Amino acid sequence: MEVYSYDEVSSTNDVAKKMINVLRNGDIVWALSQTAGRGKGERRWYSPKGGLWFSVVYKPQKLCEDPNIYTKMASVAVVKILKRMKIKDVGVKWPNDIYHNRDKLGGILTEIFTKSHENVVVIGVGLNVNNMPPEDVKNATSLLKITGVKLSLSQLLKMISAEMQRLYNFVTLRKRNVITNLWRNNMIVKKGHTIKVSDFSGKTYEAKVVKVLSDSLIVERNGIKERIHPSEISI
């Protein structure tokens, strides 16, 4: 495993994709800051110095039947390491955000493609560590804000990437149910929780979670059950 370090890039996922011919399975692109960091749906992700911004490249011989498994794997790895560091109340906000209580701490952006007959999975991880989120960004936090302590970015990178590799081995062994169960157990929205749902018209209503599926939730309102997707919920 090689770590390619940069002071500043547009985004580590972009750099990883440009370098894909020289990167090997498990290699990492790490930057101290990003000028064009992005999240799900091309949303801009503020990525200043002090945060942990990196991408891991995997080149599986065969892609998993569930493409979301790679995002789940990375989010579980981040949460497991934070819990190991005794940081409480952290979890995955379905499907790809890392939360502390009701505040966003980080996120995962996975891109999957094929190049020169080779399967490529690029997993970008963004985590607010020693940086303070902008005041105009609501419901955002950082590890510094939570703990009051500055952490070693290189040590955190080492621990998270090692845990990602450990979990990735379950994917290659076709034991993705292990990842899915860990992901489900580390979610901040669980069966029995009440969440806010936004419908197609933009109106919101409360519903109770009755089942957590790999790609959606089953919720119940007024005795009626329905399937909803990630973009429709808030906590």
C-alpha positions in Angstrom: 0.0 0.0 0.0 1.3 3.4 -1.0 0.2 6.8 0.3 0.4 9.7 -2.2 0.4 12.9 -0.2 -0.4 16.4 -1.4 -0.7 19.9 0.2 -3.7 20.8 -1.9 -5.8 19.2 -4.7 -9.2 19.8 -6.3 -10.4 16.6 -4.8 -8.6 13.4 -3.8 -11.1 11.3 -5.9 -10.3 13.4 -9.0 -6.5 12.9 -8.4 -7.0 9.2 -7.8 -9.0 8.8 -11.1 -6.2 10.6 -13.1 -3.6 8.4 -11.5 -5.5 5.2 -11.9 -3.0 3.6 -14.2 -0.2 3.8 -11.6 -2.3 3.2 -8.5 -2.5 -0.3 -7.1 -5.2 -2.0 -5.0 -5.3 -0.4 -1.6 -3.3 2.7 -2.6 -4.3 6.0 -1.0 -4.4 9.6 -2.2 -4.3 12.1 0.8 -4.5 15.9 0.7 -4.2 18.5 3.4 -6.9 20.5 1.7 -9.3 20.3 -1.3 -10.5 23.2 -3.4 -13.4 21.3 -4.9 -14.3 18.7 -2.4 -17.8 17.3 -3.1 -20.3 15.1 -1.5 -23.3 13.1 -2.7 -25.2 14.7 -5.6 -22.2 17.0 -6.4 -22.8 19.0 -3.2 -19.7 21.1 -2.3 -17.8 19.9 0.7 -15.8 22.5 2.5 -12.3 20.9 2.9 -9.8 23.2 4.6 -6.5 22.3 6.3 -7.1 20.4 9.5 -9.6 18.0 8.1 -8.9 14.4 6.9 -9.4 14.2 3.1 -8.4 11.0 1.3 -9.4 8.4 -1.3 -8.6 4.7 -1.3 -8.5 2.8 -4.6 -9.5 -0.8 -5.0 -9.3 -2.9 -8.1 -11.6 -6.0 -7.5 -11.5 -8.8 -10.0 -15.3 -8.8 -9.8 -17.5 -6.0 -8.6 -19.9 -6.8 -5.7 -23.5 -7.3 -6.7 -24.4 -4.5 -4.3 -22.5 -1.4 -5.4 -23.4 0.4 -2.2 -21.4 -2.1 -0.1 -18.2 -0.1 -0.7 -19.7 3.0 0.8 -21.1 1.0 3.7 -17.7 -0.6 4.3 -16.0 2.8 4.5 -18.6 4.4 6.7 -18.4 1.5 9.1 -14.6 1.7 9.2 -14.7 5.4 10.2 -17.3 4.9 12.9 -15.6 1.8 14.3 -12.3 3.7 14.7 -14.0 6.8 16.3 -15.7 4.5 18.8 -12.4 2.8 19.5 -11.1 6.3 20.3 -13.9 6.6 22.9 -15.8 9.1 20.9 -19.4 8.5 21.8 -22.7 9.1 19.9 -21.2 8.6 16.4 -22.9 6.6 13.7 -23.9 6.4 10.1 -26.7 8.5 8.8 -28.0 6.3 6.0 -26.5 5.8 3.6 -23.2 7.6 3.5 -22.8 10.4 6.2 -20.9 10.2 9.4 -22.8 11.9 12.3 -22.2 12.8 15.9 -25.7 13.0 17.5 -27.5 15.3 15.0 -24.5 17.0 13.6 -22.6 16.0 10.4 -19.0 15.0 11.0 -18.0 13.5 7.6 -19.1 11.7 4.5 -18.2 9.1 2.0 -18.2 9.4 -1.8 -17.7 6.3 -3.9 -17.2 6.2 -7.6 -17.2 2.9 -9.6 -16.1 2.5 -13.2 -14.2 0.2 -15.6 -11.0 1.3 -17.3 -8.9 -0.9 -19.7 -11.0 -3.9 -18.7 -10.2 -3.3 -15.1 -12.8 -2.7 -12.3 -12.0 0.4 -10.2 -13.6 1.5 -7.0 -12.5 4.9 -5.6 -13.7 5.6 -2.1 -13.4 9.2 -0.9 -13.5 9.9 2.8 -14.0 13.4 4.2 -13.8 13.9 8.0 -13.8 17.1 10.0 -11.0 16.6 12.4 -8.9 19.7 13.6 -10.9 22.2 11.5 -13.9 24.1 12.6 -16.9 24.0 10.2 -18.0 27.4 8.8 -20.6 29.1 11.0 -23.1 29.4 8.2 -23.1 25.6 7.7 -25.8 24.2 9.9 -25.6 21.0 11.8 -21.9 20.4 11.1 -19.2 19.5 13.7 -15.6 18.3 14.0 -13.7 16.0 16.2 -11.9 19.1 17.7 -15.3 20.7 18.5 -16.4 17.5 20.1 -13.3 16.6 22.1 -11.4 19.8 22.4 -8.3 17.9 21.4 -6.2 18.1 18.2 -5.6 14.7 16.7 -2.9 13.3 14.4 -4.2 13.2 10.9 -1.6 10.7 9.7 -2.4 8.3 12.6 -6.1 8.6 12.0 -5.6 7.9 8.3 -3.5 4.9 9.1 -6.2 3.5 11.5 -9.2 4.1 9.2 -7.5 2.8 6.0 -6.4 -0.3 7.9 -9.9 -1.0 9.1 -11.2 -0.4 5.5 -8.8 -3.0 4.2 -9.9 -5.5 6.9 -13.6 -5.0 6.0 -12.8 -5.0 2.3 -11.5 -8.6 2.8 -15.1 -9.6 3.7 -16.3 -8.2 0.4 -13.7 -10.1 -1.6 -14.7 -13.2 0.2 -18.3 -12.6 -0.8 -19.4 -12.1 2.8 -21.0 -8.8 2.3 -23.7 -9.7 4.8 -21.0 -9.1 7.5 -20.6 -5.5 6.2 -24.4 -4.9 5.9 -25.0 -6.1 9.5 -22.2 -3.9 10.9 -23.5 -1.0 8.9 -27.1 -1.6 10.2 -25.8 -1.8 13.8 -23.9 1.4 13.5 -26.7 3.5 12.0 -28.1 6.4 13.9 -31.5 5.6 12.4 -32.8 2.2 13.6 -36.0 0.2 13.6 -38.5 1.9 15.9 -37.1 5.4 15.4 -39.2 8.3 14.3 -37.8 10.3 11.4 -38.8 13.2 9.2 -39.7 12.4 5.6 -39.9 14.8 2.7 -42.3 13.9 0.0 -42.1 14.8 -3.7 -43.8 18.1 -3.1 -41.4 19.2 -0.4 -43.8 18.7 2.5 -42.4 16.9 5.5 -44.1 14.4 7.9 -43.0 12.1 10.7 -43.0 8.4 10.2 -41.8 5.4 12.2 -39.0 3.1 10.8 -40.2 -0.5 10.7 -37.4 -2.0 8.6 -33.9 -1.0 7.4 -33.0 -2.5 4.0 -29.7 -2.3 2.2 -30.9 0.5 -0.2 -34.0 1.9 1.5 -36.2 2.2 4.6 -39.7 0.9 5.2 -41.6 3.4 7.3 -45.1 3.5 8.7 -47.5 6.5 9.0 -51.1 6.3 10.0 -51.0 2.5 9.6 -49.7 2.7 6.1 -46.2 1.4 5.2 -44.1 2.8 2.4 -40.6 2.4 1.1 -38.4 5.6 1.1 -34.9 6.5 -0.1 -32.0 8.3 1.5 -32.7 11.8 0.0 -36.1 11.8 1.6 -35.2 11.6 5.3 -33.8 13.9 8.0 -33.3 13.4 11.7 
